[in-house]
């Protein structure tokens, strides 16, 4: 094994990882390769959005009641179509669709479920701010011959894989299967994601906090007291908030810091979705040495009750999240 595998293509890295599991059938590697294709298709569309007439709203609203952007639809379609070609997916759930999509059929060897937000932060598309795709993969219960929504309502600790694609100044693919967190950067000239951030570790404590201060009028005391503490002179913390979850999360993952979208008097359950936003990012953050909480509970232990369930999210460097949770609980 070379000392550093920097520059290794993601597909080769996956095969290397697969060899560590003697019983591996290669089905996961095949499924993952299909996700990589979708990521490249979305990256190409996002990077050319200004040139091809797919900017702006597509009309209509999604299940979240949010304005659907054309690129949202493109990204959702790209994920659906590439997953349909994969014979290993038994069902899909998307932020853009009310209900699950059942796969399977005579050729299906499916035992995976994939949940995704095809293009998170889409309200930033028209102003050229980074957006992202977030995905989570579960295994169906053994011997399952048909998938129901209930099969998707599993706690985050049952994820077998989680990842995101950040369409920023470069396109990055970051994922975990429970063996650390690894980042790959797309080299458009080669058309491959190349290993650029092997075994990402989140700093124990950061100097960045990310929260929408425009909501401060609605904050509960626990949040207000924590943010006030960070803003007190000499704390050394800086505010950084893009308003695009993947962009804010990725910066804090690499530099350290804490992102908060807490429960408040306006959004009593928080804003972000459990199954395809909070859970996958929580798997990644814990694998990188960080922490993820609702304030009251570890995110990955929540048993979901509905597909598009929202949760409060306090996620990032362990020491920072612990302090935020401490303030939250002291004010209960
Ligand atoms: P607000 C984008 O719409 C999103 O879902 C996340 O990407 C982002 O973190 C959050 O909402 C921003 O919400 O209320 O601060 O605009």
Boltz pocket constraint, residues with backbone or C-beta under 6 A from the ligand:
constraints:
  - pocket:
      binder: B
      contacts: [[A, 120], [A, 121], [A, 122], [A, 123], [A, 212], [A, 243], [A, 244], [A, 245], [A, 246], [A, 271]]
      max_distance: 6.0
